[in-house]
Amino acid sequence: MQLDLGARAPRSFTVDTQPMLRAGAAIVAALAVVPLLPGHDVVSCPLRSTTGVPCPFCGMTRGVGRVLAGDVGGAVALNPGSVALVLTFVVLAVAVIARRATIRIPGWAPMLALASMWAFELAKYATGRPL
C-alpha cells in the first residue's frame, strides 16, 4: 500500500449497512447492559486518566444508557454524541429495512462530528462542569 500525501480527501464514503447495523446493535446492546453491571462507574478513559483532558467520547457510555432510559436531556449534558450514536443506529436500521445496501456519508461529516464532540468536552472541562 502506498500513501499519496498529495491525494485529496474523498468527498463521500460509501458504507455497507449490514455490518454497520450489526456493529451498532452490538454497541447499543452493550451500552444498555453496562449500567446494570456492578462497578460500571469505574470504567475510565485512558486519555483522561493519563492527561486529565477528556476525549471526544467521554460520557458516551453513560449518555447512551440515558438515551435508552428516556433521559435525552441528561444524555446531551453528558455527550451529545450519545444521542447521535443512537440516532445513527436507528437510521441504519431503517436503511436495512428499506433494503438499502449502502448509504453515502459526506467526507466532512465524521471530522465535523469528532471536532464538535471534542469542543463540547473541552468547554465542559474548561468551565468545571462534571464530565
C-alpha positions as CSV (number, residue, x, y, z in Angstrom):
1,M,0.0,0.0,0.0
2,Q,1.3,3.4,-1.0
3,L,0.4,6.6,0.8
4,D,-0.1,9.5,-1.5
5,L,0.2,12.7,0.6
6,G,-0.9,14.8,-2.3
7,A,-4.2,12.9,-2.7
8,R,-7.4,14.8,-1.9
9,A,-9.8,13.7,0.8
10,P,-12.8,11.7,-0.5
11,R,-15.9,13.8,-1.0
12,S,-18.0,11.0,0.5
13,F,-17.8,7.5,1.9
14,T,-20.0,4.5,0.9
15,V,-21.0,2.4,3.9
16,D,-22.3,-1.1,3.7
17,T,-25.4,-1.0,6.0
18,Q,-25.5,-4.7,7.1
19,P,-22.1,-4.8,9.0
20,M,-22.7,-1.3,10.4
21,L,-26.1,-2.3,11.7
22,R,-24.7,-5.4,13.4
23,A,-21.9,-3.3,15.0
24,G,-24.3,-0.6,16.0
25,A,-26.7,-3.2,17.6
26,A,-23.8,-4.7,19.5
27,I,-22.7,-1.3,20.8
28,V,-26.2,-0.2,21.8
29,A,-26.8,-3.6,23.5
30,A,-23.5,-3.4,25.4
31,L,-24.2,0.2,26.4
32,A,-27.7,-0.8,27.6
33,V,-26.2,-3.6,29.8
34,V,-23.2,-1.6,31.2
35,P,-25.3,0.4,33.7
36,L,-26.7,-2.8,35.2
37,L,-23.2,-4.2,36.0
38,P,-21.7,-3.6,39.4
39,G,-18.9,-1.1,39.4
40,H,-19.8,0.3,36.0
41,D,-18.8,3.8,37.1
42,V,-15.1,2.8,37.4
43,V,-14.6,2.5,33.6
44,S,-12.2,5.3,32.8
45,C,-11.0,7.0,29.7
46,P,-7.3,6.3,29.0
47,L,-6.6,9.8,27.7
48,R,-8.4,11.4,30.7
49,S,-6.6,9.1,33.1
50,T,-3.2,10.0,31.7
51,T,-3.6,13.7,30.9
52,G,-6.7,14.8,32.8
53,V,-8.1,16.1,29.5
54,P,-11.4,14.5,28.3
55,C,-11.5,12.8,24.9
56,P,-14.3,13.4,22.4
57,F,-16.0,10.2,23.6
58,C,-16.1,10.9,27.3
59,G,-19.6,10.4,28.6
60,M,-20.8,8.3,25.7
61,T,-21.4,5.1,27.6
62,R,-23.4,6.9,30.3
63,G,-25.1,9.0,27.6
64,V,-26.3,6.1,25.6
65,G,-27.6,4.5,28.7
66,R,-29.6,7.6,29.5
67,V,-31.0,7.8,25.9
68,L,-32.2,4.2,26.2
69,A,-33.7,5.1,29.6
70,G,-35.6,8.0,28.0
71,D,-33.5,10.8,29.6
72,V,-32.4,12.6,26.4
73,G,-31.6,15.8,28.2
74,G,-29.3,14.0,30.6
75,A,-27.6,12.3,27.7
76,V,-27.0,15.6,25.9
77,A,-25.5,17.0,29.1
78,L,-23.0,14.1,29.2
79,N,-22.1,14.0,25.5
80,P,-24.4,14.9,22.6
81,G,-22.7,12.3,20.5
82,S,-24.5,9.6,22.5
83,V,-27.8,10.8,21.1
84,A,-26.2,10.9,17.6
85,L,-25.0,7.3,18.1
86,V,-28.5,6.0,18.9
87,L,-30.0,8.0,16.0
88,T,-27.3,6.6,13.7
89,F,-28.3,3.1,14.8
90,V,-32.0,3.9,14.0
91,V,-31.1,5.3,10.6
92,L,-29.1,2.2,9.8
93,A,-31.9,0.0,10.9
94,V,-34.4,1.9,8.7
95,A,-31.9,1.7,5.7
96,V,-31.7,-2.1,6.2
97,I,-35.5,-2.4,6.4
98,A,-35.8,-0.3,3.3
99,R,-33.3,-2.7,1.6
100,R,-30.7,-0.1,1.0
101,A,-27.4,-2.0,0.8
102,T,-25.3,1.1,1.1
103,I,-25.5,4.7,2.3
104,R,-23.3,7.6,1.4
105,I,-21.8,9.9,4.1
106,P,-20.2,13.2,3.2
107,G,-16.5,13.2,3.7
108,W,-16.5,16.1,6.0
109,A,-19.2,14.7,8.4
110,P,-17.0,12.4,10.5
111,M,-14.4,15.1,11.1
112,L,-17.1,17.7,11.9
113,A,-18.7,15.3,14.4
114,L,-15.5,14.5,16.1
115,A,-14.4,18.1,16.3
116,S,-17.8,19.2,17.7
117,M,-17.8,16.4,20.3
118,W,-14.3,17.4,21.4
119,A,-15.1,21.1,21.5
120,F,-18.1,20.3,23.7
121,E,-16.0,18.2,26.1
122,L,-13.2,20.8,26.3
123,A,-15.8,23.5,27.0
124,K,-17.2,21.4,29.9
125,Y,-13.7,20.8,31.1
126,A,-12.8,24.5,31.0
127,T,-15.9,25.6,32.9
128,G,-15.5,22.9,35.5
129,R,-18.8,21.2,34.7
130,P,-18.9,17.5,35.6
131,L,-17.6,15.2,32.9
